[in-house]
Structure formats: structure tokens, C-alpha cells
Amino acid sequence: MDFKKQKPIYQQIADTLCERIVGGEWMADDRIPSVRDVAVQLGVNPNTVMRSFDHLQQAEIIYNRRGVGYFVAPDAKERILQLQRKEFLEDELPAFMQRLSVLGMTLDDLKQYV
């Protein structure tokens, strides 16, 4: 994993786990690797991974079965897509539109590339 400075590591880990869910690697109610396994795999502190899991659990993307482990929530994929759409519309799209404006381009100018 190549960590980027502009986003906290725990959030980058959460994003990676979400990508696996959206990509179909993990389906609803599938057990996901343990905190310790993810920490070893990524070479990070288990506390950082635990923070990622807590974040995903609060967003109702994963849930915990005490003594068994963490599992993908039944509607996790839909929740992730909703969150990603919201993030795109609020964070990425305005910056993109501003960049188009600075370059003197319009959305029509992009049609040939889409």
C-alpha cells in the first residue's frame, strides 16, 4: 500500500477495504480478515487498522460478531457507493470544475474524450 500524505492512513485503509467490497471480493455477510491480519498484510500498527474498522463500523459498512470477527454488512456496497458519490460531488467535482474554468474549457469540450 502506498500511503498518501493528504489523507489519514486509517482512512486510506478503510478506502481499500471498501474497494474490495465494491469490487466483489467480499460479499454481504462475508467474514473479513482480522485486525491483526490486515495490520500484518499492510505493515501498519494494529491500532491504526482498528481505527479503520471502527470507522467502517460506524458507517454501517461492517459489523462485529463478538468473539467471531468482522463481517460485511448486508447493504455495505450500496452504502459505500452513496458515500463515494457524496464525496465526489462535494470534494472532487468542485475542484474539477474550477480547473476547467481556469483552463478556459467547458463540459462540451470534454465530450470527445468521454
Secondary structure, DSSP 8 states (H G I E B T S, - for coil): ----TTS-HHHHHHHHHHHHHHTTSS-TT-B---HHHHHHHHT--HHHHHHHHHHHHHTTSEEEETTTEEEE-TTHHHHHHHHHHHHIIIIIHHHHHHHHHHTT--HHHHGGG-
